[in-house]
Amino acid sequence: MVDISTQLIHHPYLPPTDFDAPQPGVFKASTVIFPNVAAMRSTEWKDKSGYTYGLHGTPTTFTLEERLCTLEGGKQCVLVPSGLAAVANVSLALLKTGDEVLIPDNVYGPNLALCEGELKAWGISHQRYDPMNPADLAARISDKTKLVWLEAAGSCTLEFPDLPAFVAICRARGVTTALDNTWGAGLAFNPFALPGMEGGVDISAHALTKYPSGGGDVLMGSVITRDNALHLRIKNTHMRLGFGVAGNDAEAVLRSLPSIGLRYKASDDNARQIAAWACTQPEFAQVLHPSLPTSPGHAHWKALCDPKGTGELGKGAGLVSVMMAPQFDQAKVDAFCDALQLFKLGYSWGGPMSLVVPYNLAQMRSQWPSYIRRGTLVRFSAGLEDAGDLIADLRQATEAALR
């Protein structure tokens, strides 16, 4: 008589395969079972033709990868545990001792920290270029330059670069381009099909933690490419680093993806209403949102995200930043942020809840940008609350702390 434990582990029942539902199934595995030794030896994971081990993919993660490629206009995708892991995966796959990476001066902070930490320790140098001046980037590219990071819009200050011009410079010099596409989310523009050129960036890195997840409860990232050889370099490094994502986290993103356009548009609408109100308030010396004609790089945003000039929602994300008037010191700005009730103090963005973070821009930049007014930077992430309620919250905090 076979023991009950053995019977349960090796139970012969298999459910019918003709099952379909709105959401794909969740497959969770470290071990993958093979039918025979020949299959174990011949199954290939790199091209998604089979399954070998949980880190190398399951039906759930393969499905998410393919849908993300559709979202961003790519062909190949790897999933990683966070947006920062996506950045690290790219840099570690493409750089070696003696190489140099160029990053915009408005770069995502942890990317800069990676350059100043591990990459520097491994003999990989970096330079910061002016994100609004293609000529500055062109002057800094050398034979050592193997990778250029791009951001559109820029972290925290939301200036919008002439992305096609930067890509064209890199392409002419044979330098790989990687875009942090978290702000655009695959919705504001197609990173692989930029106007005025054949194609676009080489790599799109995306913090799925933000809009694709949409709930503020999942950490995940992706790296998407259109070139098979480049994808294989990234995927091999992905394998060697042991990057993987949990099946339930992949399920959460898959469940949220169908509504990403609606959520992105709603956040964009809220952000634009907040920006318009903030422009009328004397406490804010400068309001930064790419859709504003006065925001740095507005013309570039318009050319890429709104070429028809319709002002269409869903092309500007849900972030809006303000430079507080110079008379308000850090204590006053902090008091303003503390007085907010609907805007919660917290990092990240793209979820249902609105967030606020005060920043010290002088500590983030190599030099103060000429197009940014002096003062203290405050970034708002507009969630899915009613815009009128959010503006009322900003108004009461302004009156309580700044007047």
VEXSE-446010 format. One record per residue (C-alpha): x, y, z; residue in one letter. Coordinates in steps of 0.2 Angstrom, whole numbers, padded with zeros to 4 digits, always signed. Layout:
REM VEXSE-446010
XYZa;...
REM end
This chain:
REM VEXSE-446010
+0000+0000+0000m;+0007+0017-0005v;+0008+0030+0009d;-0005+0044+0008i;+0009+0057+0007s;+0016+0048-0009t;-0001+0047-0016q;-0004+0066-0014l;+0013+0071-0021i;+0011+0060-0036h;-0007+0061-0039h;-0012+0056-0057p;-0027+0068-0059y;-0024+0082-0072l;-0038+0094-0075p;-0045+0097-0093p;-0035+0109-0103t;-0049+0118-0112d;-0052+0132-0098f;-0052+0150-0102d;-0055+0166-0092a;-0052+0184-0093p;-0036+0183-0082q;-0022+0171-0087p;-0017+0157-0074g;-0004+0159-0061v;+0010+0147-0062f;+0023+0146-0048k;+0038+0136-0049a;+0056+0134-0045s;+0057+0116-0051t;+0050+0112-0068v;+0046+0094-0072i;+0053+0086-0088f;+0045+0071-0097p;+0062+0062-0100n;+0081+0065-0100v;+0081+0070-0118a;+0069+0084-0115a;+0079+0090-0100m;+0094+0091-0110r;+0087+0099-0126s;+0074+0111-0119t;+0079+0129-0122e;+0074+0144-0111w;+0082+0158-0120k;+0070+0159-0134d;+0054+0155-0124k;+0052+0138-0133s;+0051+0129-0117g;+0053+0129-0098y;+0068+0123-0088t;+0068+0132-0071y;+0057+0145-0062g;+0070+0159-0064l;+0070+0157-0083h;+0051+0159-0085g;+0034+0151-0083t;+0018+0153-0093p;+0013+0168-0082t;+0029+0178-0084t;+0030+0174-0103f;+0013+0181-0105t;+0017+0197-0095l;+0033+0199-0105e;+0024+0198-0122e;+0010+0210-0116r;+0023+0222-0111l;+0032+0221-0128c;+0015+0226-0135t;+0013+0240-0123l;+0030+0248-0127e;+0032+0243-0145g;+0047+0231-0142g;+0050+0213-0147k;+0059+0205-0132q;+0057+0207-0113c;+0065+0202-0097v;+0057+0204-0080l;+0067+0209-0064v;+0062+0213-0046p;+0062+0232-0047s;+0064+0247-0058g;+0082+0249-0051l;+0085+0231-0055a;+0081+0235-0073a;+0093+0249-0074v;+0107+0238-0066a;+0103+0223-0078n;+0106+0235-0093v;+0122+0243-0086s;+0130+0226-0080l;+0126+0218-0096a;+0134+0231-0107l;+0148+0238-0097l;+0165+0232-0092k;+0181+0239-0084t;+0188+0253-0095g;+0171+0258-0102d;+0161+0274-0099e;+0142+0277-0097v;+0134+0294-0099l;+0119+0299-0089i;+0108+0315-0089p;+0111+0327-0075d;+0092+0324-0070n;+0095+0305-0069v;+0085+0294-0058y;+0095+0295-0041g;+0098+0277-0039p;+0105+0275-0056n;+0118+0289-0051l;+0121+0280-0035a;+0125+0264-0045l;+0137+0273-0056c;+0146+0281-0041e;+0146+0264-0032g;+0148+0248-0040e;+0152+0254-0057l;+0166+0265-0051k;+0173+0251-0040a;+0173+0240-0056w;+0183+0253-0066g;+0168+0259-0076i;+0168+0278-0077s;+0153+0290-0079h;+0149+0308-0084q;+0134+0318-0082r;+0128+0328-0097y;+0115+0342-0099d;+0099+0334-0102p;+0093+0349-0112m;+0108+0351-0123n;+0112+0338-0137p;+0128+0347-0141a;+0134+0344-0123d;+0131+0325-0125l;+0140+0325-0142a;+0155+0333-0134a;+0156+0320-0120r;+0155+0304-0131i;+0172+0296-0133s;+0179+0279-0139d;+0176+0273-0121k;+0157+0278-0121t;+0147+0262-0123k;+0130+0267-0115l;+0120+0282-0114v;+0105+0283-0102w;+0091+0295-0107l;+0076+0301-0097e;+0060+0309-0104a;+0053+0317-0094a;+0068+0320-0081g;+0067+0314-0064s;+0058+0326-0052c;+0060+0342-0062t;+0051+0335-0077l;+0060+0344-0091e;+0058+0336-0108f;+0073+0333-0119p;+0074+0333-0138d;+0074+0314-0137l;+0076+0310-0156p;+0091+0322-0157a;+0100+0313-0142f;+0096+0296-0150v;+0103+0302-0167a;+0119+0308-0160i;+0122+0291-0151c;+0117+0281-0166r;+0129+0291-0177a;+0143+0287-0165r;+0138+0268-0163g;+0133+0270-0144v;+0119+0260-0137t;+0105+0271-0129t;+0094+0265-0115a;+0079+0275-0110l;+0071+0275-0092d;+0053+0275-0099n;+0044+0274-0083t;+0036+0291-0085w;+0030+0288-0102g;+0024+0270-0098a;+0023+0265-0116g;+0008+0277-0117l;+0014+0294-0119a;+0025+0289-0134f;+0033+0274-0143n;+0051+0274-0138p;+0056+0262-0152f;+0047+0273-0165a;+0053+0291-0163l;+0048+0305-0176p;+0061+0309-0189g;+0071+0293-0188m;+0070+0275-0192e;+0067+0266-0175g;+0071+0274-0159g;+0080+0269-0143v;+0089+0253-0141d;+0083+0248-0124i;+0068+0253-0114s;+0069+0251-0095a;+0053+0252-0085h;+0048+0252-0067a;+0032+0241-0068l;+0030+0246-0049t;+0022+0262-0056k;+0008+0263-0069y;+0008+0245-0075p;+0005+0239-0057s;-0006+0253-0052g;-0009+0248-0034g;+0007+0253-0025g;+0009+0235-0019d;+0021+0227-0032v;+0039+0229-0035l;+0045+0224-0053m;+0054+0231-0068g;+0056+0226-0086s;+0070+0228-0100v;+0063+0228-0117i;+0072+0228-0134t;+0069+0225-0152r;+0087+0218-0156d;+0089+0199-0153n;+0108+0200-0150a;+0106+0214-0138l;+0092+0205-0129h;+0102+0190-0127l;+0116+0200-0119r;+0104+0207-0107i;+0095+0190-0104k;+0112+0181-0101n;+0116+0194-0087t;+0099+0192-0081h;+0102+0174-0079m;+0119+0176-0070r;+0112+0188-0058l;+0098+0177-0053g;+0084+0189-0056f;+0066+0183-0055g;+0049+0188-0051v;+0035+0180-0041a;+0021+0172-0050g;+0008+0182-0039n;+0017+0198-0043d;+0016+0194-0062a;-0002+0190-0060e;-0005+0207-0051a;+0003+0217-0065v;-0007+0206-0078l;-0023+0210-0069r;-0019+0229-0070s;-0013+0231-0087l;-0030+0232-0096p;-0034+0248-0086s;-0017+0256-0088i;-0023+0268-0101g;-0038+0274-0091l;-0028+0276-0075r;-0014+0285-0084y;-0026+0297-0092k;-0035+0300-0075a;-0019+0304-0067s;-0013+0315-0081d;-0030+0325-0080d;-0028+0327-0061n;-0010+0333-0063a;-0014+0346-0077r;-0028+0353-0066q;-0016+0354-0051i;-0003+0362-0062a;-0015+0375-0069a;-0021+0379-0051w;-0003+0380-0045a;+0001+0393-0059c;-0011+0405-0050t;-0003+0404-0033q;+0011+0416-0028p;+0019+0403-0016e;+0025+0393-0031f;+0038+0402-0041a;+0038+0389-0055q;+0027+0375-0060v;+0034+0360-0070l;+0023+0349-0080h;+0028+0345-0099p;+0010+0351-0105s;+0013+0368-0099l;+0020+0380-0112p;+0031+0388-0098t;+0038+0371-0093s;+0056+0367-0099p;+0056+0357-0115g;+0037+0359-0118h;+0040+0360-0137a;+0049+0343-0137h;+0035+0336-0127w;+0023+0342-0139k;+0032+0336-0154a;+0034+0319-0147l;+0018+0316-0136c;+0006+0328-0144d;+0011+0331-0162p;-0007+0335-0168k;-0008+0348-0155g;-0025+0342-0147t;-0019+0342-0129g;-0025+0324-0128e;-0025+0317-0110l;-0014+0302-0107g;+0001+0310-0114k;+0008+0319-0099g;+0008+0307-0084a;+0003+0311-0066g;+0018+0320-0060l;+0019+0339-0057v;+0033+0348-0048s;+0034+0365-0041v;+0048+0376-0036m;+0043+0385-0020m;+0046+0404-0019a;+0063+0408-0012p;+0056+0416+0004q;+0050+0399+0010f;+0064+0390+0019d;+0065+0371+0021q;+0056+0371+0037a;+0041+0381+0029k;+0041+0369+0015v;+0041+0354+0026d;+0027+0361+0036a;+0017+0363+0020f;+0020+0345+0015c;+0015+0339+0033d;-0001+0350+0032a;-0007+0340+0017l;-0020+0327+0021q;-0025+0318+0004l;-0007+0319-0002f;+0003+0307+0008k;+0022+0308+0011l;+0029+0293+0001g;+0041+0288-0013y;+0036+0281-0029s;+0020+0285-0039w;+0008+0278-0052g;-0004+0271-0039g;-0022+0276-0034p;-0016+0288-0019m;-0008+0305-0022s;+0009+0307-0015l;+0021+0322-0011v;+0040+0323-0008v;+0051+0338-0005p;+0068+0337-0013y;+0084+0347-0011n;+0088+0350-0029l;+0106+0357-0026a;+0111+0340-0019q;+0104+0331-0034m;+0112+0340-0048r;+0130+0344-0053s;+0125+0362-0055q;+0109+0372-0054w;+0100+0371-0071p;+0098+0388-0079s;+0079+0385-0083y;+0074+0380-0065i;+0070+0394-0053r;+0078+0395-0036r;+0069+0388-0022g;+0064+0371-0014t;+0057+0358-0026l;+0041+0349-0021v;+0035+0334-0032r;+0017+0329-0032f;+0011+0312-0039s;-0008+0314-0043a;-0017+0298-0040g;-0035+0294-0044l;-0044+0305-0031e;-0056+0319-0037d;-0046+0334-0044a;-0056+0346-0034g;-0053+0337-0018d;-0034+0337-0021l;-0034+0356-0025i;-0044+0359-0010a;-0031+0350+0000d;-0017+0360-0008l;-0026+0376-0004r;-0028+0372+0014q;-0010+0367+0017a;-0004+0383+0008t;-0015+0393+0020e;-0010+0383+0035a;+0009+0383+0032a;+0013+0397+0020l;+0002+0412+0024r;
REM end
